[in-house]
Structure formats: structure tokens, C-alpha cells
Amino acid sequence: MDRQNAFNPDKNQSSQGGLKDSQTIKSISSQAVIAELDIQNIQPFQRIPDYACPTISPFPIVVISPGSCTCIDGWDLIQNSKSTGNTKITCYAFHITEHCETEIAIRKVAIRTMPQGGTCSYAELVRNAGILFKMLMASVENPIVFSHGGARRDIHYADNREENIRELLAERLGKSKTTINKYLSHGEYLINYSLNTLIESNEGKAFFEEVQKNKRILIKNLLSEGEPEEIIAETVSKDMLSWLEEFHETGKIGTVLTPDFDDQDDENQNSEFENKISCTLKQPENFKYRSGNFENSLRQNMPTDESSRVKLSLIKHQLIALDELNESHENIVSALKTVVEESLLLISEFEFLNIHSIKENKEEL
């Protein structure tokens, strides 16, 4: 077989007369096929430089036209195979009817920006990231088994399963961990009917970011009231749809929620801790660990396991909010110090509860 026919998927295909019909090129080469090709016939394409990060594709990706075979991703795989003495290599191949460097350049850029199946809406990303997260949390498998391995040099897996799953999603979805955290935060407490409405309206990131402050405050208020997860999800989902109508009408959310923490609603709530909670993270005061005074305060306002766990959940949401802050490093450090202070106070509560529980057990014995 001669060189031209070796690269032509259909030897009887008539010439398109040069590059007179670009639409023909686009329609023919939309899907890749697996092909075993002669290594010597594959050439690099340098009009667009090769990517710094190696491809995650198991095979090189090439564009084949009559008389040429050009690698657009995975040139290192071809070089490695050639160095071991191989004469053929399996590739993902796109076929075009005429050689066109502009078309090949577009494909080399698109191979790392346009997914093979096309794009989806932001609302679908939010929903699907949440589904994946729940599936991985429920799986008995270590999340590391789903990793690409050494394809990314900055992946660090630890002993925390939840953090490992976030790292894994960042790696496999090609996003930063901050972006994954945003997807999960934006989808938190949204049940199917509200997510489906957001998807049907093709909602973008602008709405989720506009509504996030209200959503975060609403969740904190409901958590502080001790509402069960089901009620929180139903309330948040219904309010999201109301805010969606408002956003479609005005382009913004005019209804602004405020934190609603009332010490009289629960005598066991620690007023000193709750006064620190706000819709945004405050600047910290100079921190002093008040072990003695704080212990006396705990004896006067005995915390319960339930109230302390509510506060633990509030700190979790503060950390999520902190991750979403688009602020200077100085402001982030200041806000983080506030969260650390609140965490230390909560540690004292749990230690107090533990000691109190031990004393009660001894008395029962």
C-alpha cells in the first residue's frame, strides 16, 4: 500500500478540490478511531507547542489526512515507543479529507479544552460532582484505586477519606480542588427537583455564586435551630427556586438573609461562641486560651452533645466559606485565625463533655 492510501480511510473517496469546503473537514473528523500505524509515518505538529503535562490518553492522538499523519497529543508516547525499537503503535486517529494546518492546530488546542462528548451546563457539573462524591464516600474501595496514578505530580493523598475524594475528583475531572469544593458547596442540600429545575434552565455559575451567601446563611440558621437534614434540604431547595425567579427577573438576589441566632431558643447554647458566628468571617481579636474562665462558663451553661455537634457543623461551613473567599492572603489568614479560635473553644466543650460523661459512668457503677 502506498503512503497516500495508507492514510486514506476510503480509497474511493473523491477529492474535495483542496480546502474549498471546510464544513466537510469538520463533519468527517468528529470521532476518533483506533488504528495501528507505522511509527515512522507519524510527524509532530509544532505550530501549537506540545503540552507541558503529559497526556492521560493511553494512546497518542493523531490527525490523518491524505499523505500525512500528524500527532496532536502524546508525542512522548511515540518517541518512547520508537526508542524501544517498535515499528508500529496504536493511536486514536481523526481522519480529515485534506491536509490543513489550521484545522490540525484547532484540533490540537481542542483536544485539551473540548471534551469528546461536548460540554455540559454548570448546574449539571454541580449535580454530577455531588453524585460522584456520595458514590465515592459510600464505596468500600480506597479512592486512590480510581486515580490516574502519576499523571499529575501535585496530588497528595492523606489519611482523610473525604479530602482524598476531593483530590481524586480534582485529578479525574481536570479541575482544581478549589473548583471541586465550589461544586460540592453549590450543590449542598439541593434535592433532585430543585437541581433538575436549575439544569432545565441551563443555569450558569453566575446564579450559584450570587445566591451562595444567602444559601450559606440559611443553612447556618437551620443548623443552629437543630433542624434535621431532610428539613434543611427541603427548605434550601425551595428557597433556591424562589431566588432563581428573582435572579431571572432582576439579574441579582435582592432578598438578603441575615444570621438568626437567638440564645433564648436554646438555653444550652454557648452565647460566647454564638456571638462569634456571622454570615462572613470576622477579623479575630488577640487570642487567649481561657481554660479556667471558660470551664466555669461551661459549668454554668452546660453544653450538650447535640449543641456541640451543631457548632461543629457550623465550623465546617465556615471553612467552606473560607475556601471560597476571593480575598488577599492577609484577610484569609485573619479569617482562618477566627475559625481556629472557635475550634479551640469547641475542643474545650467536647473535652468537658467527655469528662462529664466519665464522671456519670463512674457514679452509675
Residue, then its C-alpha position, 0 to 999 in steps of 0.5 A: m500500500d502506498r503512503q497516500n492510501a495508507f492514510n486514506p480511510d476510503k480509497n474511493q473517496s473523491s477529492q474535495g478540490g483542496l480546502k474549498d469546503s471546510q464544513t466537510i473537514k469538520s463533519i468527517s473528523s468528529q470521532a476518533v478511531i483506533a488504528e495501528l500505524d507505522i511509527q515512522n509515518i507519524q510527524p509532530f505538529q509544532r505550530i501549537p507547542d506540545y503540552a507541558c503535562p503529559t497526556i492521560s490518553p493511553f494512546p497518542i492522538v493523531v490527525i490523518s489526512p491524505g499523505s500525512c499523519t500528524c500527532i496532536d497529543g502524546w508525542d512522548l508516547i511515540q518517541n518512547s515507543k520508537s526508542t524501544g525499537n517498535t515499528k508500529i503503535t496504536c493511536y486514536a486517529f481523526h481522519i480529515t479529507e485534506h491536509c490543513e494546518t489550521e484545522i490540525a492546530i484547532r484540533k490540537v488546542a481542542i483536544r485539551t479544552m473540548p471534551q469528546g462528548g461536548t460540554c455540559s451546563y454548570a448546574e449539571l457539573v454541580r449535580n454530577a460532582g455531588i453524585l460522584f462524591k456520595m458514590l465515592m464516600a459510600s464505596v468500600e474501595n480506597p479512592i486512590v484505586f480510581s486515580h490516574g496514578g502519576a499523571r499529575r505530580d501535585i496530588h497528595y493523598a492523606d489519611n482523610r477519606e473525604e479530602n482524598i475524594r476531593e483530590l481524586l475528583a480534582e485529578r479525574l475531572g481536570k479541575s482544581k480542588t478549589t473548583i471541586n469544593k465550589y461544586l460540592s458547596h453549590g450543590e449542598y442540600l439541593i434535592n433532585y427537583s430543585l437541581n433538575t429545575l436549575i439544569e432545565s434552565n441551563e443555569g450558569k455559575a453566575f446564579f450559584e455564586e450570587v445566591q451562595k451567601n444567602k444559601r450559606i446563611l440559611i443553612k447556618n440558621l437551620l443548623s443552629e435551630g437543630e433542624p434535621e437534614e431532610i428539613i434543611a434540604e427541603t427548605v434550601s431547595k425551595d428557597m433556591l427556586s424562589w431566588l432563581e425567579e428573582f435572579h431571572e427577573t432582576g439579574k441579582i438576589g435582592t432578598v438578603l438573609t441575615p444570621d438568626f441566632d437567638d440564645q433564648d431558643d436554646e438555653n444550652q447554647n454557648s452565647e460566647f461562641e454564638n456571638k462569634i458566628s456571622c454570615t462572613l468571617k470576622q477579623p479575630e481579636n488577640f487570642k487567649y486560651r481561657s481554660g479556667n474562665f471558660e470551664n466555669s462558663l461551661r459549668q454554668n451553661m452546660p453544653t450538650d452533645e447535640s449543641s456541640r455537634v451543631k457548632l461543629s457543623l457550623i465550623k465546617h461551613q465556615l471553612i467552606a466559606l473560607d475556601e471560597l473567599n476571593e480575598s488577599h492572603e492577609n484577610i484569609v489568614s485573619a479569617l482562618k485565625t477566627v475559625v481556629e479560635e472557635s475550634l479551640l473553644l469547641i475542643s474545650e466543650f467536647e473535652f468537658l463533655n467527655i469528662h462529664s460523661i466519665k464522671e456519670n459512668k463512674e457514679e452509675l457503677 
